Amino acid sequence: MATDARTRLVQQTTESADAEPEFWSIQDIQFNCRIGRTTAWQLVRHPKFPCPLAIGAKRLVWSRQEVLLFLDGLRRPDHYTARLTPRQALPYDFVVRRIGRRSEDS
């Protein structure tokens, strides 16, 4: 199975540069999600994040489609459309006091 994925990865890299990559590295996740390195590593360690594919001893890649499906699952559809409630009156009143001037003699 790992050899099939490696073969697909090699084929993907030899295709045209304009095509979307089939696999994303941690740098690709950072770039496409617009997050920092630490946040990206925290994201990939989420229990429901797709499993990585190990390519070599220190190289991990994730399926682009699986990552996008995971991110869509995190998105709340009402995040930007939720109505904001008008500001509630505070339970106490603020008193604005005038700042007293110091005398110039002191």
C-alpha positions as CSV (number, residue, x, y, z in Angstrom):
1,M,0.0,0.0,0.0
2,A,2.8,2.4,0.8
3,T,4.5,1.7,-2.5
4,D,1.2,2.6,-4.3
5,A,1.0,5.9,-2.5
6,R,4.7,6.6,-3.2
7,T,4.0,5.8,-6.9
8,R,1.1,8.2,-6.9
9,L,3.2,10.9,-5.2
10,V,5.9,10.5,-7.8
11,Q,3.4,10.7,-10.6
12,Q,1.8,13.7,-9.0
13,T,5.1,15.6,-8.9
14,T,5.9,14.8,-12.5
15,E,2.5,16.3,-13.7
16,S,2.2,19.9,-14.6
17,A,3.0,22.5,-12.0
18,D,-0.5,24.1,-12.4
19,A,-2.4,21.0,-11.1
20,E,-3.3,20.8,-7.5
21,P,-1.1,18.4,-5.5
22,E,-2.7,15.2,-4.4
23,F,-0.8,15.3,-1.1
24,W,0.0,18.1,1.3
25,S,3.1,18.4,3.5
26,I,2.9,20.3,6.7
27,Q,4.1,23.4,4.9
28,D,1.2,23.1,2.4
29,I,-1.2,22.7,5.3
30,Q,0.2,25.9,6.8
31,F,0.0,27.8,3.6
32,N,-3.5,26.7,2.6
33,C,-5.0,27.1,6.1
34,R,-3.1,30.3,6.7
35,I,-1.8,29.2,10.1
36,G,1.6,29.1,11.8
37,R,3.8,26.1,12.2
38,T,2.9,25.3,15.8
39,T,-0.8,25.6,15.0
40,A,-0.4,23.3,12.0
41,W,1.2,20.6,14.1
42,Q,-1.5,21.0,16.7
43,L,-4.1,20.6,14.0
44,V,-2.6,17.4,12.6
45,R,-2.4,15.9,16.1
46,H,-6.2,16.3,16.4
47,P,-7.8,12.9,17.0
48,K,-10.0,13.0,13.9
49,F,-7.4,14.5,11.6
50,P,-6.6,12.1,8.7
51,C,-3.6,9.7,9.1
52,P,-0.4,10.8,7.5
53,L,1.5,8.9,4.9
54,A,5.2,8.5,5.8
55,I,7.5,9.1,2.8
56,G,11.0,8.5,4.0
57,A,12.2,8.7,7.6
58,K,11.3,12.3,8.3
59,R,8.7,13.2,5.6
60,L,5.0,13.1,6.3
61,V,2.2,14.0,3.8
62,W,-1.6,14.0,4.1
63,S,-4.2,13.4,1.4
64,R,-5.4,16.8,0.2
65,Q,-9.0,15.7,-0.1
66,E,-9.1,14.1,3.3
67,V,-7.6,17.3,4.9
68,L,-10.2,19.5,3.1
69,L,-13.0,17.2,4.3
70,F,-11.7,17.4,7.8
71,L,-11.5,21.2,7.7
72,D,-15.1,21.4,6.3
73,G,-16.2,19.3,9.2
74,L,-14.7,21.9,11.6
75,R,-16.4,24.8,9.9
76,R,-19.5,26.2,11.5
77,P,-21.9,27.4,8.9
78,D,-23.4,30.1,11.1
79,H,-20.1,31.5,12.2
80,Y,-20.2,34.6,10.0
81,T,-24.0,34.8,9.7
82,A,-25.0,34.7,13.3
83,R,-26.8,37.8,14.4
84,L,-25.1,39.8,17.1
85,T,-27.2,40.7,20.0
86,P,-27.4,44.4,20.8
87,R,-25.2,45.4,23.7
88,Q,-27.0,44.8,27.0
89,A,-27.1,47.6,29.5
90,L,-24.5,47.2,32.2
91,P,-25.9,46.4,35.6
92,Y,-24.2,49.5,37.0
93,D,-23.8,53.1,35.9
94,F,-20.4,54.6,35.1
95,V,-19.7,58.0,36.5
96,V,-17.3,60.1,34.5
97,R,-15.4,62.4,36.7
98,R,-13.5,65.4,35.7
99,I,-9.8,65.2,36.3
100,G,-8.7,67.9,38.7
101,R,-5.8,70.1,37.8
102,R,-2.8,70.3,40.0
103,S,-1.9,73.6,41.2
104,E,1.2,74.9,39.5
105,D,2.8,76.0,42.8
106,S,3.5,72.5,44.0
